[in-house]
Amino acid sequence: MKRSPQSVLLVLSGTGLLHISLFTDLYLRYVKDWMRPMLIASGVLLLLLGAADAWSHRKQASSRDEADHRVREDYEEHDSHCNDHSGVPRTAWLLLLPALSMLFYAPPALGAYTASRQASKPVVQQDVFEPLPALSPLPLTLGDFTSRVRQDPEQTLKGRSIQMTGFATPVERGEGWDLTRLLVSCCSADAQAVKVRIHGIKAPPADTWVTVVGTWHAEGTLGTSSAAVALDARTVNKVDRPSNGYMDALPLPLSSY
């Protein structure tokens, strides 16, 4: 692969990284917020490498034009040597599609397709639970709801009206649908799903972000591992997807659905 296209690919990749990390929040579809400085640094580095590569190519071309005919044989030998290895740099063309996508069309965030192929994240062992505020409905994250349903011996969720936010995921087996959050530790490649089964209201379209209000679906013994991580929904309201959807955050403001 020639130096000039390689320089263009480096510049496009660097520009794409800087575009999504400096001027938009699209980078949050792929990585956690704390990685933003590293994305910016990587974008700057790619731009510098592209500029240096282009300058080197221009300098070499100028030198070749001024070279005496007596060194042409050495030049051709060098050019042949470069061509012998041209098969390896051609893989750099693989950078073209992601570079252009970062500039013109960002792939959608992970959603129901990914979540439907994962089991819900295991519950972390918890022995002590803080008292719940006297709110109705009570805003909870999906993880907090799961932990209290399965481990809280005081059964503090019994009879309480619960409010949670996530996106809709269809289920292949059983009744209802899953209210879901995808959590990432570093980037979207390590995403894990947290799910709560929703009963009583027809499922919204897959990937629709909603806030659900309802009560615990009485199946099994509350406060033990036999308790169903499920909700009998009274209302389902559509909400906008948060800028950082890879967090198990508290419910979003409601809008009509």
N, C-alpha and C positions, 0 to 999 in steps of 0.2 A: 504494500500500500504506500502511495506517495506521501511525502511529508505534508503537502498543502492540505489535502482532505483530513489528515490526522489532526492538524492544527485546528481546522474548523470544528471537528468533533469535540475536541477539548474545550474550545470556547463555548460551543453550544451547551455542553454539559455543565460548565461552570455558570453560564448565564441562567440555565434552567434551575440550578440549585439556589442561586441568589434570588431568582424570581419567587420561588415558593416559600423561601425562608425569610426574606426581607419585606416583601410587599404583599404577601397573602398569609393566611393561616393554613394553607393546603398541606404544609409539611406535617401537620398534626394528624393527617390521615395515615402516615407511615411511621412516625417516631414520636417519642415523648417530648414534651416541651423543653426539658433540660438539654436536649441534644441540638437545639437551634444554633448556639454559637459554633458547634462543630460543623454543622451544615454550611454556615456562612464562611467559615475558614476554608472548608473544602472547595466551595465555589470560587473563592478568591484564588486559591492555589491552582485550580484547573484553568482559570483565566490566564494566570501568569505563565503556566506551562504552555498553554496554547500560543501565547504571544511570543515566548522564548523560542518555541519550535518554529513558528512562522519566520521569526527573525533569522534563525539559523539556516532555514531553507533559502531565504533570500540571499544571505551572505554566501552560501555555498554556490548558488546559481551565478552570482556575480563573479566569483572566483573562477568558475568554470569557463565563463565567457572570455575572461582575460588570460586564460591559461595558454601557454605556447603549444603548438601542434606536437612538439616533441614529448609532451607528457600525456598525450591523448590515450596512449596504450594503458598507462596506469589508471587513468580515469575510467576507461571502459572496464578494466578489471574490477575497479571499486564498484561501478554501477552494476556489474554482473553479480558481484558479491551481495549487493543489496537486494537484487531481484531474487536471488536464491532464498532469501529469508522473507520474501514478501508474503508468504502464506500465513505467517504468524500474526503480523499486524492487522491483517484483514479482519480479524475478530473484533477489532476496534469499531467496525461498522455496527456491531451490536449495541453500541452506545447511542446510535442515531435515534431509534424509536423512543427510548426513555427520555432522551434529551428534548426531543420535540414535544413529547407528552407533557413534560414539566412546563414548557413554554405555552402550549396551546390547548392541551386537553389533559387534565389530571384524572387518572383513573378513580372511580368511586371508592369510598372507604369500605372496609370490610363490613359485612352485615349478615343477613339471615343465611345466605348460602354457606358461609364459613361456620356460623353458629350451629346450623342443623347437622353438621358433621362432627360435632364435638359434644362430649358429655359435659355436664355442668361441673365447674371447678369444685374440688373437694372442700368441705367446710373445715376451717381452721379451728382447732380445739380452743374453747373459751369457757372459763370457769366463773367469771364474774361479769355481770351485766349492770350497766348504769341504769338508774331509774329513768323511766320514759316521761317526757313532758305531757302535760294534760292538754294535748291538742287533738282536734278531730276535724278532718282526718289527720292521722299521724304520718308525717313524711319519713320514709325510711329508704335506705339504699337496698338493692337486691341482696347484697351480702349480709347486711344487718338482719334483714327479714329471715334469711336462710338460717343464720346462726341462732337467732332467738327461737324460731320454730323448732329447731332440732336439739337445742342445748339448754335453753332457759328453764330451770326447774320451777320457777315462779309462775310460768305460763302468762307472762305479762301481755302477750298479744291476744289473749282470749277475749273475744267480744269487741276488740278494738277495730276502728275503721282505719285502714292503712292506705297510704298513697305512695306509689312508686312510679318511676319513669324508666323507659327503655324502648327498644324497638321490637316489633312483632316478628316472630319466627314461627312458621307453620311446623306442625309435627306430623310425622308419618304414622305413628301408632298412638293409640289412646285418644282421650277426649281433650278438647280445649286447644290452646296454643300457648306458646312461650313468650313471656316478656323477658327480654334479653339485654345484657350488657357484655361487651367484649373488653377485657382488660389486657393491657400490655405492660411488660416490664421494661422493655427497651424499644422495640419496634413492632410493626404489625405481624412480623413473622412468628413471634412468640405469643400471639393472642390466645387468651383463655376465656371461655364463656361462663357467665353466671346467668342462671335461668330460674324463672318462677312460672309455674304452670297457671294459666288463667282459665277460669270456668265462668259460664253464665252469659257471656256476650260474644257474639260472632267475631272471628278474628279479622282485624284490619289487613290490608294488603301487606305482604312481606316487606320488611325494612321500614315500615311506617313507624316514626317515633311517636309514642303516646304516653300519657300519664293515666294510670289506672287507679281507681279507688274501690276498695272492697274490704271484705273480711276473710280471715283465714279459712281455707277450705277444710272443714272438719273431717279429716281422714287420718287414722292412726292416733297416737297419743301425743298431744302437744308437749314439747319440751324433751322429747326423746327422738332417737333416730328413725322411729317408725312414722313420725309425723310427715304428712305430705307438704312439700314446699310448693304450696299452691294458694290461690286466692279466688274467692267467689266475687267476681267484679260486679259493681253497681253502675259505674260509669267508666267510659273510655274516651279520652279527649286527645286529639292530635296536637302535637307540639313540634316546634322546630328542632332539627338536629343540633345539639350543642357543638360549638367549635371544636371542643375536644371530646369526642364521643367515646374515647377509650378509657373512661373513668367510671367507676361505680359511684356516681354522685347523687345527691338528693334530687327530688322531683323538680322539674322545670315549671315555669308559669303556664297556666292552662290557657288554651284557646279552643273555640268550638270545633268539634269534629263531626 
